[in-house]
Amino acid sequence: MTSEEPGQGKRSHDAVAHQERTKQEASIKRNPHPDFKSVESSRPAWSENSSWQFTQTREPNWTWRQGGNDGGASLQKSHIEIDPYAEGRPPVYNYKLLISGITPRPIGFISTISKDGSSPNLAPFSYTNVVCHDPPIFTVGFAGGLDRAKDTLGNLIDTGECVLNMISEHFVEAANATSVNSPYGVSEWDLTGLHPAPSARVRPARVKESIFATECKLVEVKEFESRATPGKKTGTLAILEGVNFWVREDAINEERNLIDPAVLRPVSRLGGITYGRVTEGFELLRPDYEKLRASGPLADAPVSKPHSTRQMDKL
Ligand SMILES: Cc1cc2nc3c(=O)[nH]c(=O)nc-3n(C[C@H](O)[C@H](O)[C@H](O)COP(=O)(O)O)c2cc1C
């Protein structure tokens, strides 16, 4: 949402920001298909049968020092070196490269509200991750600087609060639809039919459809400057602290410390306009160096140094 209405929580460059974002969006050429609907209808229908299951790992007999599990096939391929700022390479290429290569990304579906409480906002952000659990800390990356802040970021800065909802398969179309570039004051909740549920410790509502939502307070904001256009702020990092969790009752275990992926059915972001489903998982044990030395597979590996020495070595 962007504000063009004076006196209604408008931030200074909203109209300009909106125009610039529309221009930028056109330059991204996000839709790879001239006729999206006909391409979509040529594809197999969504499969409800792909119920979540565990499989074995690709190579259950993998052994220490084996390397990859493809028999060395990947080693036969060469790499292409890309200078992010090579002559003639537009910065939007780096955007497309990064969002298609750093995948799958979790999607933070962020609910905020304007300072005067009149304008709720909801939008997805896949530059999102958890980076600490004690305290629960999340990072979210916003395209653009503070002078052209998206409404989510503007509200976050104005109020210091948001709810970070996770997206599941059962409302993915509605979640995607909230990214519409609607004008300020048009509620994405109304447009998409998603349902607000009251939060306990922050003002913005959580998404009732969401299986896992975290009420958050803003900790810190850092802007980044473009290397292509020095002086221009092109990205903003928001650091959030989670202060309250909500988990749907059928998704959480008795100890309230594990969310069932079969119920969560998380959706991730791949490149371009592609989303990913998570329909299979596999488990791998966390290796223990000392046990592996003692039991054989790493018997010839170096002896561990005492913890303090190792730390000093690293300095
Ligand atoms: C799946 C998905 C992920 C997105 N991730 C981001 C992101 O990480 N950062 C960003 O600035 N915009 C991202 N966007 C675009 C915003 O959702 C979009 O600009 C939205 O209109 C912002 O809404 P607001 O101005 O109401 O905050 C994403 C869009 C989609 C569909």
The ligand as a Gaussian input file, in Angstrom:
#p B3LYP/6-31G(d) Opt

LIG

0 1
 C        6.666000     -14.541000      -2.178000
 C        7.083000     -13.106000      -2.186000
 C        8.215000     -12.729000      -1.498000
 C        8.602000     -11.384000      -1.451000
 N        9.702000     -11.058000      -0.757000
 C       10.076000      -9.763000      -0.653000
 C       11.206000      -9.401000       0.118000
 O       11.876000     -10.227000       0.742000
 N       11.532000      -8.081000       0.185000
 C       10.799000      -7.124000      -0.453000
 O       11.131000      -5.937000      -0.350000
 N        9.715000      -7.438000      -1.168000
 C        9.322000      -8.723000      -1.278000
 N        8.204000      -9.058000      -1.991000
 C        7.390000      -7.991000      -2.582000
 C        6.438000      -7.376000      -1.545000
 O        5.600000      -8.365000      -0.982000
 C        5.576000      -6.328000      -2.259000
 O        6.392000      -5.261000      -2.678000
 C        4.445000      -5.795000      -1.409000
 O        3.581000      -5.037000      -2.226000
 C        4.924000      -4.929000      -0.269000
 O        3.786000      -4.499000       0.402000
 P        3.735000      -3.204000       1.299000
 O        4.177000      -2.006000       0.478000
 O        2.287000      -3.146000       1.673000
 O        4.637000      -3.444000       2.456000
 C        7.822000     -10.399000      -2.112000
 C        6.681000     -10.784000      -2.818000
 C        6.316000     -12.119000      -2.866000
 C        5.085000     -12.516000      -3.636000

